[in-house]
Amino acid sequence: MTPLRPIESVALGDRTFETLRLAIINGDLVPGEPLRDRQLAEALQVSRTPVREALHRLEAAGLVEPRGRAGWEVSPFTEQDVHEIFQMRMLLEPAGIDQLARDRDDEVIARIAGFFDDFSHPVPVGRYPEYFARDHAFHNLIVACSGNRRLRRTYAVMQNHIDRGRHFLTTAAAGRADETLDEHLAVALAIRDRDFAAARRELLHHLRTGEELMIETLRARATSGQ
């Protein structure tokens, strides 16, 4: 019988990966920050093995880059990254609305219509993590409406980078959480009214606005030396 890996080790590796992944997405580990397995192991109070495994998985996900003997560093987040991510989103996400317009699934339409009912202005800073999760789920639900497994897999590959940009913009740009709430509600209400052409327009407006503001914020930070 082939030796089986201990469950504890697998669980520890997954937890280490998730901790580091969220630290990158949330900006606790910033672009360009060096990552050494020994230091991370000490900080997380684990051995170096799960840390190395996590770093290799993060590299495969595009969140860290190797630096040879120096270890790894957090991948940059550039204007080109932003443009490519939003270009892909503008290709993939509207397909969900287009398919929903054909399916007219009452249950899904009702779910989307009420997706943000428990949020109002202003979105409290203390609810930002919950709002990020809802934002994530909203866009994934729209993509899922496409019924296209290949499209969903392609979107899933980009998910870490989408979440990284979402967190960056909402925390860096004052009032952006409230703006995105309005933009999400515009999409949701258009779908509620079964005006799918309007929903598509509102979705694309939301994505274009996000791209423009993210690039503006990156440029402002570069100018200020942050």
C-alpha positions as CSV (number, residue, x, y, z in Angstrom):
1,M,0.0,0.0,0.0
2,T,1.3,3.5,-0.9
3,P,2.0,5.5,2.3
4,L,-0.8,8.0,3.0
5,R,-0.1,11.5,4.1
6,P,-1.2,12.3,7.6
7,I,-4.4,14.2,7.7
8,E,-3.0,16.7,10.3
9,S,-0.3,17.6,7.8
10,V,-2.7,18.2,5.0
11,A,-5.0,20.3,7.2
12,L,-2.0,22.3,8.4
13,G,-0.8,23.0,4.9
14,D,-4.3,24.1,3.8
15,R,-4.6,26.4,6.8
16,T,-1.1,27.9,6.2
17,F,-2.0,28.5,2.5
18,E,-5.3,30.1,3.4
19,T,-3.7,32.4,6.0
20,L,-1.1,33.6,3.6
21,R,-3.6,33.9,0.7
22,L,-5.9,36.1,2.8
23,A,-3.0,38.2,4.0
24,I,-2.0,39.0,0.4
25,I,-5.6,39.7,-0.7
26,N,-6.3,41.9,2.4
27,G,-3.1,43.8,1.9
28,D,-1.4,42.7,5.1
29,L,1.4,41.4,2.9
30,V,2.0,44.1,0.3
31,P,3.2,43.9,-3.3
32,G,7.0,43.3,-3.4
33,E,7.2,42.2,0.2
34,P,9.9,39.5,0.6
35,L,8.7,36.2,2.0
36,R,11.1,33.8,3.7
37,D,9.9,30.4,4.8
38,R,11.8,30.5,8.1
39,Q,10.4,33.8,9.1
40,L,6.9,32.9,8.1
41,A,7.2,29.6,9.9
42,E,8.1,31.4,13.1
43,A,5.3,33.9,12.7
44,L,2.7,31.3,12.1
45,Q,4.2,28.8,14.6
46,V,4.4,26.0,12.2
47,S,7.2,24.0,10.6
48,R,8.8,25.2,7.3
49,T,7.3,22.3,5.3
50,P,3.7,23.6,5.2
51,V,5.0,27.1,4.6
52,R,7.0,26.0,1.6
53,E,4.0,24.0,0.3
54,A,1.8,27.1,0.7
55,L,4.3,29.3,-1.1
56,H,4.5,27.0,-4.0
57,R,0.7,27.0,-4.2
58,L,0.6,30.7,-4.0
59,E,3.1,30.9,-6.8
60,A,0.9,28.7,-8.9
61,A,-2.0,31.0,-8.2
62,G,0.1,34.1,-9.3
63,L,0.1,35.7,-5.8
64,V,3.8,35.3,-5.1
65,E,6.9,35.2,-7.3
66,P,10.2,33.3,-6.7
67,R,13.3,35.2,-5.9
68,G,15.8,32.4,-6.2
69,R,17.8,31.8,-3.0
70,A,16.1,34.8,-1.4
71,G,12.8,33.0,-1.3
72,W,9.7,34.6,-2.6
73,E,8.0,38.0,-2.8
74,V,4.4,39.1,-3.0
75,S,3.5,39.6,-6.7
76,P,3.1,43.2,-7.9
77,F,-0.3,44.7,-8.6
78,T,0.1,46.9,-11.6
79,E,-2.0,48.9,-14.0
80,Q,-1.5,46.1,-16.6
81,D,-2.8,43.6,-14.1
82,V,-5.9,45.7,-13.4
83,H,-6.6,46.2,-17.1
84,E,-6.2,42.5,-17.9
85,I,-8.4,41.4,-15.0
86,F,-11.2,43.9,-15.8
87,Q,-11.0,43.1,-19.5
88,M,-11.6,39.4,-18.7
89,R,-14.4,40.3,-16.3
90,M,-16.1,42.4,-19.0
91,L,-16.0,39.4,-21.3
92,L,-17.2,36.8,-18.8
93,E,-19.7,38.3,-16.4
94,P,-22.2,39.7,-18.9
95,A,-22.6,36.1,-20.3
96,G,-24.4,35.3,-17.0
97,I,-26.9,38.1,-17.5
98,D,-27.4,37.1,-21.2
99,Q,-28.2,33.5,-20.2
100,L,-30.5,34.6,-17.4
101,A,-32.4,36.7,-19.9
102,R,-33.0,33.5,-21.9
103,D,-33.7,31.3,-18.9
104,R,-36.0,33.7,-16.9
105,D,-35.3,31.6,-13.8
106,D,-37.7,33.2,-11.2
107,E,-35.9,31.7,-8.2
108,V,-32.5,33.1,-9.3
109,I,-34.0,36.5,-10.3
110,A,-35.6,36.8,-6.8
111,R,-32.3,35.8,-5.1
112,I,-30.3,38.4,-7.1
113,A,-33.0,41.1,-6.5
114,G,-32.6,40.7,-2.7
115,F,-28.9,40.1,-2.5
116,F,-28.0,43.3,-0.7
117,D,-31.3,43.9,1.2
118,D,-29.5,43.9,4.5
119,F,-27.0,46.6,3.6
120,S,-27.6,50.3,3.6
121,H,-25.6,53.6,3.4
122,P,-23.1,54.1,4.8
123,V,-21.6,50.7,4.8
124,P,-19.9,50.5,8.3
125,V,-16.2,49.8,8.2
126,G,-16.9,47.0,10.7
127,R,-19.0,45.3,8.0
128,Y,-16.4,45.6,5.3
129,P,-15.4,41.9,5.5
130,E,-19.0,40.9,5.3
131,Y,-19.6,43.2,2.4
132,F,-16.5,42.0,0.5
133,A,-17.8,38.4,0.9
134,R,-21.3,39.5,-0.4
135,D,-19.7,41.4,-3.3
136,H,-17.7,38.2,-4.2
137,A,-20.8,36.0,-4.0
138,F,-22.9,38.4,-6.1
139,H,-20.5,38.4,-9.0
140,N,-20.0,34.6,-8.8
141,L,-23.8,34.1,-8.8
142,I,-24.0,36.2,-12.0
143,V,-21.2,34.2,-13.6
144,A,-22.9,30.9,-12.5
145,C,-26.1,32.0,-14.3
146,S,-24.1,31.4,-17.6
147,G,-24.5,27.7,-17.0
148,N,-21.1,27.4,-18.7
149,R,-18.6,25.2,-16.8
150,R,-15.6,26.3,-18.8
151,L,-16.5,30.0,-18.3
152,R,-16.8,29.4,-14.5
153,R,-13.5,27.6,-14.3
154,T,-11.8,30.5,-16.2
155,Y,-13.4,33.0,-13.8
156,A,-12.3,30.9,-10.8
157,V,-8.7,31.0,-11.9
158,M,-8.9,34.8,-11.6
159,Q,-10.8,34.9,-8.3
160,N,-7.8,35.6,-6.1
161,H,-6.8,38.6,-8.2
162,I,-10.4,39.9,-8.4
163,D,-10.7,39.7,-4.6
164,R,-7.3,41.4,-4.2
165,G,-8.3,44.3,-6.4
166,R,-11.8,44.5,-4.7
167,H,-10.2,44.8,-1.2
168,F,-7.5,47.2,-2.4
169,L,-10.0,49.6,-4.0
170,T,-12.7,49.5,-1.3
171,T,-10.1,50.2,1.5
172,A,-8.0,52.7,-0.4
173,A,-10.8,54.8,-2.0
174,A,-12.9,56.6,0.5
175,G,-16.6,56.0,0.0
176,R,-16.1,53.3,-2.6
177,A,-18.0,50.7,-0.6
178,D,-21.1,52.9,-0.8
179,E,-20.6,53.5,-4.5
180,T,-20.3,49.8,-5.3
181,L,-23.4,49.2,-3.2
182,D,-25.4,51.6,-5.4
183,E,-23.9,50.0,-8.5
184,H,-24.7,46.5,-7.3
185,L,-28.3,47.5,-6.5
186,A,-28.7,49.0,-10.0
187,V,-27.8,45.6,-11.5
188,A,-30.0,43.7,-9.0
189,L,-33.0,46.0,-9.5
190,A,-32.8,45.8,-13.3
191,I,-32.7,42.0,-13.1
192,R,-35.7,42.2,-10.6
193,D,-37.6,44.2,-13.3
194,R,-36.4,41.7,-15.9
195,D,-34.8,44.6,-17.9
196,F,-31.8,42.5,-18.8
197,A,-30.4,45.0,-21.3
198,A,-30.3,47.6,-18.5
199,A,-28.7,45.0,-16.1
200,R,-26.0,44.3,-18.6
201,R,-25.3,48.1,-19.1
202,E,-25.2,48.6,-15.3
203,L,-22.8,45.7,-14.8
204,L,-20.4,47.0,-17.5
205,H,-20.6,50.5,-16.0
206,H,-19.8,49.0,-12.6
207,L,-16.8,47.2,-14.0
208,R,-15.5,50.1,-16.0
209,T,-15.8,52.4,-13.0
210,G,-13.9,50.0,-10.9
211,E,-11.1,49.7,-13.4
212,E,-10.8,53.5,-13.8
213,L,-10.8,54.1,-10.0
214,M,-8.3,51.3,-9.4
215,I,-5.9,52.7,-11.9
216,E,-6.3,56.2,-10.5
217,T,-5.6,54.9,-7.0
218,L,-2.5,53.0,-8.1
219,R,-1.2,56.1,-9.8
220,A,-1.9,58.3,-6.8
221,R,0.0,55.8,-4.5
222,A,2.9,55.7,-6.9
223,T,3.1,59.5,-6.9
224,S,3.0,59.7,-3.1
225,G,5.6,56.9,-2.8
226,Q,3.3,54.5,-1.0
